[in-house]
Amino acid sequence: MSKYGLIYIVSNSEQKKNLFKIGKTSRTITERIKELNSATGTLGKFKPHATFLVDDIDYMEKHIHKKLSSNRYQKNREFFEMEYAELLFKVEDIISEHCIKKEILLKPNPKQLKELEKNKLKKEKEFIESEFDLDSLLENELKSSQKEKDEQIKRETEDKKIIKKFVNFQEKNFRKNIVKLVKSLKKFDFINFYENTEDLSAKFKSDHYGNLIEILVVISPPNNPEKIKQSKQHHEKQLNYWNKKKNWMGRSPHASDIDSAFIKFNWGRVIFGEARVHYKYKYYENTGSWSDNNIVNLDKFFKQIVKDFAKLIVESKKDNFRSPFYRWNYYTPSLYDVGVVNRDEEENDDDYIFKYIDCDFDKALEIFKKNILNIN
C-alpha cells in the first residue's frame, strides 16, 4: 500500500564534509530535523538540504539506497559520501518518475550541476548515435593497449628487480648462518659438511634466480678416528667430482656413514631433505621426502637445525649410537605451490613446527619490501 511522505537529504555540522543522510518521514521536514537533533548521543546539528514528496516513501527510500550503495559510508547506515551537487543530481534522476513535489532548501554549485547535466546528455547521445570513426577508435585502442602492455612489462621488470634483491638478501643470510653452523660444529669431527654451488641465473638466463646451494651433511661413527678419516677422504674426492661434473651420480655414500641429509637453498628458500642411499646404484638420492615445501623463514630454520644438532651430539655419547636426525621437524603443511596457500580445512598448521606463513614466499617478499626496502 502506498504511503505518501518525504524523502529528505540532510547533513550534520559535526560530521565530515560531503557526508549526507538520506531518509524518509511522513511528517514535515521541520519535525524530522527536530527529532534528529534531540536524539540521545547526537553531536552537532542536522540541517535540511532538499526534500522530495513521493507516493511511496518505503519503496523510494530502499530504491535510492540500493542505487547509491557504492557511496554508502557505513554498511546498514543511511549516510552517503559524495559532493552535494552530484548527490542531488543522482537522487533527482532516480526519483524523477515518482516525485510529486521537490523543494531545494540549499542550492548546489551551479557549475557542477551544469557539468553533470552535460555528461548525462553526452552519454544519452552516445547511446542513440551509432556512427563513429572506426579508424580513430582502433588507433586509440591500439595506443591504449600498447601503453597497458608497456606498463605491465615495466611492473614485471620492477618485480624481478625486487625479487632479485630479496633472493640475494636471503642468500647472504643463509651463507652467513651456514658458516656459523659449520664453525660451531667443527670440533665434533664425526659431523661434516660438503657444499656445491650452481649459478641458476646463468643456467636459466634470468638474473633473478640466484644460486643453488646444496650442502651434504654426513654423520660418521663417533669416537672412531679411522672411519671418520676414511669418510672424509671419500667425500672430499666425491665433492671434487661433483663440482666438476655437476653429476648427481658422483655423490656416493661411504660404507661407514651412519646418516646423511641435504640442506638445499635456492630462490630465497631452504629445504632439509633426506639423502637416502639408492641401493641399486649406491649413490645419494635427495628425496626431500620430509620437507616437500620450501622454508622461507631462515631465522626459524637455523634455530630448529641447531636444536636438532644439539640432540644429535648428546645422543652420540651413548653406546650403539644411531643418528637421531629429526627430519619430521622440517615437514610443513601442504602448499599448492611455493607461496600459494591451498589450505585443507581439516589440516591444522598448529600441528607443525613450520607454519604456512614460514613457507609463503609472497608474504616474505611483502615483509622484505616493507621493512628492508621501505616500499609500501
C-alpha positions as CSV (number, residue, x, y, z in Angstrom):
1,M,0.0,0.0,0.0
2,S,1.4,3.4,-1.0
3,K,2.3,5.8,1.8
4,Y,2.8,9.4,0.9
5,G,5.7,11.3,2.6
6,L,9.1,13.0,2.2
7,I,12.4,11.7,1.1
8,Y,15.0,14.1,2.5
9,I,18.7,14.9,2.3
10,V,20.3,16.3,5.4
11,S,23.8,16.8,6.8
12,N,25.3,17.3,10.3
13,S,27.6,20.1,11.3
14,E,29.9,17.8,13.3
15,Q,30.3,15.1,10.6
16,K,32.8,15.1,7.8
17,K,32.3,17.2,4.6
18,N,30.3,15.7,1.8
19,L,28.6,13.2,4.1
20,F,24.8,13.2,3.8
21,K,21.9,11.3,5.4
22,I,19.1,10.2,3.0
23,G,15.9,9.2,4.9
24,K,12.1,9.2,4.9
25,T,9.4,10.8,7.0
26,S,5.7,11.0,7.0
27,R,5.8,14.3,8.9
28,T,7.2,17.7,8.0
29,I,10.9,18.2,7.5
30,T,11.0,20.7,10.4
31,E,9.5,18.0,12.8
32,R,12.0,15.4,11.5
33,I,15.0,17.7,12.0
34,K,13.9,18.5,15.5
35,E,13.6,14.7,16.2
36,L,17.1,14.0,14.8
37,N,18.7,16.8,16.8
38,S,17.0,15.7,20.1
39,A,18.1,12.1,19.7
40,T,20.4,10.8,22.6
41,G,24.1,10.9,21.7
42,T,23.7,13.2,18.7
43,L,26.6,15.6,18.2
44,G,26.2,18.7,16.2
45,K,23.1,19.8,14.5
46,F,21.3,18.4,11.4
47,K,20.2,20.8,8.7
48,P,18.0,20.1,5.7
49,H,19.2,20.4,2.1
50,A,16.4,19.0,0.0
51,T,13.0,17.2,0.2
52,F,11.0,15.2,-2.3
53,L,7.3,14.4,-1.9
54,V,6.6,10.9,-3.2
55,D,3.7,8.5,-3.2
56,D,5.6,5.6,-1.6
57,I,8.3,6.6,0.8
58,D,9.2,3.0,1.9
59,Y,9.9,1.8,-1.7
60,M,11.6,5.0,-2.8
61,E,14.0,5.1,0.2
62,K,15.1,1.5,-0.4
63,H,15.4,2.1,-4.1
64,I,17.6,5.2,-3.6
65,H,19.8,3.4,-1.0
66,K,20.3,0.5,-3.4
67,K,21.2,2.7,-6.4
68,L,23.7,4.7,-4.2
69,S,25.1,1.6,-2.4
70,S,28.6,2.1,-3.8
71,N,28.7,5.5,-2.0
72,R,27.3,4.2,1.3
73,Y,29.6,5.4,4.1
74,Q,28.9,2.5,6.5
75,K,27.1,-0.7,5.9
76,N,23.4,-0.7,7.1
77,R,23.5,3.1,7.7
78,E,21.7,5.9,5.8
79,F,24.8,8.0,5.2
80,F,26.3,8.5,1.8
81,E,29.6,10.2,0.8
82,M,29.9,12.4,-2.3
83,E,29.7,16.1,-3.3
84,Y,26.3,17.6,-2.7
85,A,25.7,18.7,-6.3
86,E,26.4,15.1,-7.6
87,L,24.2,13.6,-4.8
88,L,21.3,15.9,-5.5
89,F,21.6,15.2,-9.3
90,K,21.6,11.4,-8.8
91,V,18.7,11.5,-6.3
92,E,16.6,13.7,-8.7
93,D,17.3,11.3,-11.6
94,I,16.4,8.2,-9.6
95,I,13.2,9.7,-8.1
96,S,12.1,11.7,-11.2
97,E,9.1,9.4,-12.2
98,H,7.8,9.2,-8.6
99,C,8.3,12.8,-7.4
100,I,5.2,14.8,-6.8
101,K,6.9,17.9,-5.5
102,K,10.5,18.8,-4.7
103,E,12.0,21.6,-2.5
104,I,15.7,22.5,-2.8
105,L,16.5,24.2,0.5
106,L,20.2,24.6,-0.1
107,K,21.2,25.4,-3.7
108,P,24.1,23.3,-5.1
109,N,27.1,24.6,-7.1
110,P,25.5,25.6,-10.5
111,K,28.8,24.9,-12.4
112,Q,28.9,21.4,-11.0
113,L,25.2,20.8,-11.9
114,K,25.8,22.0,-15.4
115,E,28.8,19.7,-15.9
116,L,26.8,16.7,-14.6
117,E,23.9,17.5,-16.9
118,K,26.3,17.8,-19.8
119,N,27.9,14.4,-19.1
120,K,24.4,12.9,-18.9
121,L,23.4,14.3,-22.2
122,K,26.7,13.1,-23.8
123,K,26.0,9.5,-22.6
124,E,22.4,9.6,-23.9
125,K,23.7,10.9,-27.2
126,E,26.3,8.2,-27.5
127,F,23.7,5.6,-26.7
128,I,21.4,6.8,-29.6
129,E,24.1,7.5,-32.2
130,S,25.7,4.6,-33.9
131,E,28.1,6.3,-36.3
132,F,31.7,6.9,-35.2
133,D,35.2,7.0,-36.6
134,L,36.3,3.3,-36.6
135,D,39.9,4.2,-37.7
136,S,40.3,6.7,-34.9
137,L,38.7,4.3,-32.4
138,L,41.0,1.5,-33.4
139,E,44.1,3.7,-33.3
140,N,43.2,4.9,-29.8
141,E,42.6,1.4,-28.6
142,L,45.9,0.2,-30.0
143,K,47.7,3.0,-28.3
144,S,45.8,2.2,-25.0
145,S,46.7,-1.5,-25.3
146,Q,50.3,-0.8,-26.1
147,K,50.5,1.6,-23.1
148,E,49.0,-1.1,-20.9
149,K,51.4,-3.7,-22.2
150,D,54.4,-1.4,-21.6
151,E,53.2,-0.6,-18.1
152,Q,52.8,-4.4,-17.5
153,I,56.4,-5.1,-18.7
154,K,57.7,-2.2,-16.6
155,R,55.9,-3.6,-13.5
156,E,57.2,-7.1,-14.2
157,T,60.7,-5.7,-14.6
158,E,60.5,-3.9,-11.3
159,D,59.1,-7.0,-9.6
160,K,62.0,-9.1,-10.9
161,K,64.5,-6.5,-9.5
162,I,62.8,-6.7,-6.1
163,I,62.8,-10.5,-6.2
164,K,66.5,-10.4,-7.1
165,K,67.2,-8.2,-4.1
166,F,65.2,-10.5,-1.9
167,V,66.9,-13.6,-3.2
168,N,70.3,-12.0,-2.7
169,F,69.3,-10.9,0.8
170,Q,68.2,-14.4,1.8
171,E,71.3,-16.0,0.2
172,K,73.6,-13.7,2.2
173,N,71.8,-14.6,5.4
174,F,71.9,-18.3,4.5
175,R,75.6,-18.3,3.8
176,K,76.3,-16.3,7.0
177,N,74.4,-18.8,9.1
178,I,75.8,-21.9,7.4
179,V,79.4,-20.6,8.1
180,K,78.5,-20.1,11.7
181,L,76.9,-23.6,12.0
182,V,79.9,-25.3,10.4
183,K,82.3,-23.4,12.6
184,S,80.3,-24.2,15.8
185,L,80.2,-28.0,14.9
186,K,83.9,-28.2,13.7
187,K,85.1,-29.7,17.0
188,F,82.7,-32.6,16.5
189,D,84.7,-34.4,13.9
190,F,82.0,-37.0,13.1
191,I,79.8,-34.3,11.6
192,N,80.9,-33.0,8.2
193,F,79.6,-30.6,5.6
194,Y,80.2,-30.7,1.8
195,E,79.0,-27.8,-0.4
196,N,78.2,-27.5,-4.1
197,T,77.0,-24.2,-5.7
198,E,75.5,-23.7,-9.1
199,D,74.6,-20.4,-10.7
200,L,70.9,-20.8,-11.7
201,S,70.7,-17.3,-13.2
202,A,73.2,-18.3,-15.8
203,K,71.6,-21.6,-16.4
204,F,68.1,-20.2,-16.9
205,K,69.4,-16.9,-18.5
206,S,67.5,-14.8,-16.0
207,D,69.3,-12.6,-13.4
208,H,66.8,-13.1,-10.5
209,Y,67.2,-16.8,-9.8
210,G,70.4,-16.5,-7.8
211,N,72.5,-19.6,-6.8
212,L,71.5,-23.1,-6.0
213,I,73.5,-24.2,-2.9
214,E,73.5,-27.8,-1.9
215,I,75.1,-29.0,1.3
216,L,75.5,-32.7,2.1
217,V,75.7,-33.4,5.8
218,V,77.4,-36.6,6.7
219,I,77.4,-38.3,10.1
220,S,80.2,-40.8,10.7
221,P,80.7,-43.1,13.7
222,P,81.7,-41.1,16.8
223,N,84.9,-42.0,18.6
224,N,86.2,-43.9,15.6
225,P,89.0,-41.7,14.0
226,E,89.8,-44.3,11.3
227,K,86.3,-44.5,9.9
228,I,85.9,-40.7,10.2
229,K,89.1,-40.2,8.2
230,Q,88.0,-42.7,5.6
231,S,84.6,-41.0,5.3
232,K,86.2,-37.5,4.9
233,Q,88.7,-38.7,2.2
234,H,85.9,-40.4,0.3
235,H,83.5,-37.4,0.4
236,E,86.2,-34.9,-0.5
237,K,87.0,-37.0,-3.5
238,Q,83.4,-37.2,-4.4
239,L,83.0,-33.4,-3.9
240,N,85.6,-32.7,-6.5
241,Y,83.9,-35.0,-8.9
242,W,80.5,-33.4,-8.0
243,N,81.8,-29.9,-8.6
244,K,83.5,-30.7,-11.9
245,K,80.8,-32.9,-13.5
246,K,77.7,-31.5,-11.8
247,N,76.6,-35.1,-11.7
248,W,74.2,-36.4,-9.1
249,M,75.7,-39.9,-9.6
250,G,79.0,-38.5,-8.3
251,R,77.8,-38.4,-4.7
252,S,78.1,-41.9,-3.5
253,P,78.0,-42.8,0.3
254,H,80.8,-44.3,2.3
255,A,80.3,-47.7,3.9
256,S,80.8,-46.3,7.4
257,D,78.3,-43.4,7.1
258,I,75.7,-43.6,9.8
259,D,73.4,-40.9,8.4
260,S,73.2,-38.1,5.9
261,A,71.0,-35.3,4.7
262,F,70.8,-32.4,2.2
263,I,70.4,-28.8,3.1
264,K,69.4,-27.1,-0.2
265,F,68.9,-23.4,-0.8
266,N,67.7,-21.6,-3.9
267,W,65.5,-18.7,-4.8
268,G,65.3,-17.4,-1.2
269,R,64.2,-20.7,0.3
270,V,65.7,-23.7,2.1
271,I,64.8,-27.3,2.2
272,F,66.1,-30.0,4.6
273,G,65.8,-33.3,2.9
274,E,66.8,-36.9,3.3
275,A,69.9,-38.2,1.5
276,R,68.8,-41.8,1.0
277,V,71.1,-44.4,-0.4
278,H,70.0,-45.8,-3.7
279,Y,70.9,-49.3,-3.0
280,K,71.0,-50.5,-6.6
281,Y,73.4,-47.8,-7.9
282,K,75.0,-46.9,-4.5
283,Y,74.6,-43.1,-4.7
284,Y,72.7,-40.5,-2.6
285,E,69.2,-39.8,-3.6
286,N,67.9,-36.4,-2.4
287,T,64.3,-37.2,-1.9
288,G,63.3,-34.2,0.2
289,S,60.5,-36.5,1.5
290,W,60.3,-34.9,4.9
291,S,60.2,-31.4,3.6
292,D,58.2,-31.1,0.4
293,N,57.8,-27.4,0.9
294,N,60.5,-24.7,0.9
295,I,61.0,-22.8,4.1
296,V,61.4,-19.0,3.6
297,N,61.8,-18.2,7.3
298,L,65.6,-18.7,7.6
299,D,65.8,-17.5,11.1
300,K,63.4,-20.2,12.3
301,F,65.1,-22.8,10.1
302,F,68.5,-22.3,11.7
303,K,67.2,-22.2,15.2
304,Q,65.5,-25.5,14.6
305,I,68.5,-27.1,13.0
306,V,70.7,-26.0,15.9
307,K,68.3,-27.8,18.3
308,D,68.5,-31.0,16.3
309,F,72.3,-31.0,16.1
310,A,72.4,-30.5,19.8
311,K,70.2,-33.6,20.3
312,L,72.4,-35.5,17.8
313,I,75.6,-34.6,19.8
314,V,74.0,-35.7,23.1
315,E,72.9,-39.0,21.5
316,S,76.4,-39.6,20.1
317,K,77.8,-40.1,23.6
318,K,75.7,-43.2,24.1
319,D,76.6,-46.8,23.2
320,N,75.2,-48.1,19.9
321,F,74.8,-44.6,18.6
322,R,72.2,-44.1,15.9
323,S,71.8,-40.7,14.3
324,P,68.5,-39.0,15.5
325,F,68.1,-36.6,12.6
326,Y,64.6,-35.2,13.3
327,R,63.5,-34.8,9.7
328,W,59.9,-34.7,10.8
329,N,60.6,-31.3,12.3
330,Y,61.1,-29.9,8.8
331,Y,57.8,-31.2,7.4
332,T,55.3,-28.5,6.7
333,P,51.6,-28.1,5.9
334,S,50.7,-28.6,2.3
335,L,51.1,-25.7,-0.1
336,Y,49.7,-26.0,-3.7
337,D,52.8,-24.2,-4.8
338,V,55.6,-22.3,-3.1
339,G,54.0,-19.2,-1.5
340,V,50.4,-20.2,-2.6
341,V,48.3,-21.5,0.2
342,N,46.0,-24.4,-0.6
343,R,44.6,-24.9,2.9
344,D,42.7,-28.1,3.6
345,E,40.1,-27.2,6.2
346,E,40.8,-30.4,8.1
347,E,44.6,-29.8,8.2
348,N,45.8,-27.6,11.1
349,D,49.2,-25.9,10.7
350,D,49.5,-25.8,14.5
351,D,50.5,-29.5,14.2
352,Y,53.8,-28.4,12.5
353,I,56.8,-26.6,13.7
354,F,56.9,-24.7,10.4
355,K,53.6,-23.0,9.6
356,Y,52.0,-21.8,6.3
357,I,53.5,-18.3,7.0
358,D,57.0,-19.8,7.2
359,C,56.7,-21.2,3.6
360,D,54.8,-18.3,2.0
361,F,57.3,-16.7,-0.5
362,D,54.9,-13.9,-1.4
363,K,54.3,-12.9,2.2
364,A,58.1,-12.9,2.9
365,L,58.6,-10.7,-0.2
366,E,55.9,-8.3,1.1
367,I,57.6,-8.1,4.5
368,F,61.0,-7.6,2.8
369,K,59.6,-4.7,0.6
370,K,58.0,-3.0,3.6
371,N,60.8,-3.4,6.2
372,I,64.0,-3.5,4.2
373,L,63.3,-1.6,1.0
374,N,60.7,0.7,2.7
375,I,58.2,0.1,-0.2
376,N,54.6,0.3,0.9
